[in-house]
Amino acid sequence: MNFVSVRVITDDVRRLVEFYEQCLQTTAEWSTPDFAELATRSCTLAIASARTMALFDADLARPADNHSVIIEFRVADVDHDYRRLAHLVDEVVQTPTTMPWGNRSLLFRDPDGNLVNFFTPVTVAAEERQQR
């Protein structure tokens, strides 16, 4: 089994895709106006309109209502990305901070309020965990 993607449901697909294109410095692949994917080497971030939920069950997901998931991206230099994203991110929850488990983390919210963590391993133990 492989973990391949995380899907975020939103009321404004274009706005959220444009935000993540800038954050991740990549271009989204659009399947329809209601669905786009931003692929990284290890996983894909899918962004879909709330309208797509009707294909499953309309009440399964609510846009901009996440209170339990953090979308995480390993980056080469979290301090550099903090400076790079200063104009884009409206709410920084935590500026780059070295966590007890050895990652230096930047926590912010995307335009829908979802928590996003950019992190860089800064200890040998954290780097080794990432190699698994």
N, C-alpha and C positions, 0 to 999 in steps of 0.2 A: 504494500500500500504506500502511496506517496501523497503527501500534503501538497496540493498544487495551487490553491488560491483562497483568498478571502474576498467576499463580496459585500460591498457597502450599498445599502439602499438609500436613495436620496430623492428629494423632490426637484433637484436642480442638477442633472447629470453634467451638463456642460461646465457649470461653475466648479463642481468638485473635480472633474477631470482636469480642467485647466490648472487648478491649485496643485494637484498631484503631479502633473506634468512638470511644473516649475520646481516643486520640492524634489522630485526624483530625477530631474533633468533627463527625461525621456519622453517619447511621443506615444500617446495611446493608440491602440488599434480599435476602431469603432466597428461593431457588428451591425448595429442599428442606432438610430438616434436615442434609444433607451438603454444602450448597453455598450460599454467600452472596457478595455483591459489594458493595464500597464504592467508589462512583464519585466521582472528582474531575473537575475541568474537563478535564483532559488525558488521563487514563488511569483504569483501573479495577483495584483490587486484589481479586482473587477468592480466596476461601479455601474449600478443599474437604477433605472427609474422605479419609483414606487408602482408604476403601472405594470411592471413585469411581475409583480407579486400576484396578480390576478391569475397567472398561469399556474400558481401553486394553490394559494388560499390568501385572499386579500388581507387577512388579519394576522398573518404570520410575522411580519416585520413592520416597524414604524420608523420612517426616516427621522434623522436627527434626535434619536431617543436612546442612544447607547450609553449605558452606565456601568459596563462590566468588561469591556474589551479594549485592549491597547494594541494598535497597529504598530509593529516594530520593524525598523530597518537598520541593519548594520551599515555604518558609513565609515569611510576612511579617516575622517577628521571631524568629529562632532563640533568642535569649537569653530572650525572654518564654516561648517554648515549653519551654525547659529548666526554668524555674521551675514552669511549669504541670504538667509531667509528672513532677516529682520524686517524687510519691507513687505513681506508676503504674509507672515503669520500675525494674526490679530491678538491671539491669546497664548502667551508663553506661560505654561504652568510651572515649569522649573528650568532655570537656565542650566547650562552644562555643569553637571555635578558628578563627582566620582562616587559611585555606589559601593556599598560594602562587599558586593560580589565581584568587583573589579571592572565594571563597565562605566565609562563616562557617558552620561545620558542627558539628552535634551528632551523635555516633555512639553508638547504643545497641542493645541486643538485645531482641527481642520475647520473649514467653514460651517460644517454641520455639527460641530461640537465633539466629534470623535477624538479620543486621545491618540496621539501619535508620538512614538518614541524613536528618536534617532540616537544610536549608541555606537561607541567605539570601545572595544576591549582595551584596557590599559595595564592589566597585570598579566603575568604569565599564566596564571590559573584561568583567568577569563578567556584568554586567547586559546588555551587548550580545550576549554569547553566548546568553543566555536568550531574547532577542528573536527569534532565528533560527527 
